[in-house]
Amino acid sequence: MHQSNAQDSYGKAIGFLLFGVAAGLSLDLAAKWLLVDYSLQQFVFLRSIFGVVVFLSLSRWFGGIGELKTKRWKAHLLRTVLASGAMFGFFYGLKYMPLVNALTLAFTAPLIVTALSVPILGEHVGWRRWLAVIVGFIGVMIVLRPGRGMLTPAALAIMVASFCYAGLAISARKLATTESSLSLSVYVITGPLIISSFLLPGNYVAPTFNGWLLFLFAGFASAGAWAGIVGGYRRAPPSMLAPFEYTALIGAAIAGYYIWGEVPDKWVITGGTIIISSGLFIVYREVGSVMTGRYLRTFTAGGAASIARRFRRRKNQNKS
């Protein structure tokens, strides 16, 4: 019975996380569009404004405004600093890099989460998972290819953002026993909002109607991402959940190809495969082969069906 309840809890945690990942990918797509015409400062400011408004509007679903009460201001302040580093660093890199390249580097965060789970949360990570973390970072080096022009300021910014994001994931798990999902989600947006407001003068361009729609969409997606990720990490250990965030890479590769014509080169594919494999091995060691097999069958079956449908549509189009 206890094992069944634990598996149900893991299932809910993964469901929350995957919702957050999908919302986060939607935010990234909107950001990629918006950063062509608008400054990073303006994007972060408006995205944060809309995100706060959305959360406060939905606060009753999280227990009401009273859920924002906290006595752990120092911890929330640290999280706002980490959120600012994650947001500015990632979107700066996203502006200057292909979408899938940026996300591939960003997914060093789950590896960092696994490593930091030991000193901060006191979780046990065996030598096999430590080896998986090391192999994962070898995959990162393959993607970056130091000395071949890939180690750019944009790439470095995303690496810094990944470390900050890992800190957010770890702190969400650590604060989950005393803090509400609403407080963990809202306060992290205030830091980037305040910082971007000081940087906004001279960097603001009046958005078009479509621009406002995209900014609004980014705000909703941002709120969904935080709610999903916080909801997942407060229900299960980070070392178990983090690798499931790799599913966003599949969506990023598809979107990058069909929207911007971006095709990842063999080094990005090779390094990304190594990173994902390392993450999945961590899942295997964390939750066991039975549960992992079930989740992998779900993902691969859905992915295979989606690809098969796409090929059938193309085949039918070519015949017509």
Beta strands, then each sheet from edge to edge (+ up, - down):
end
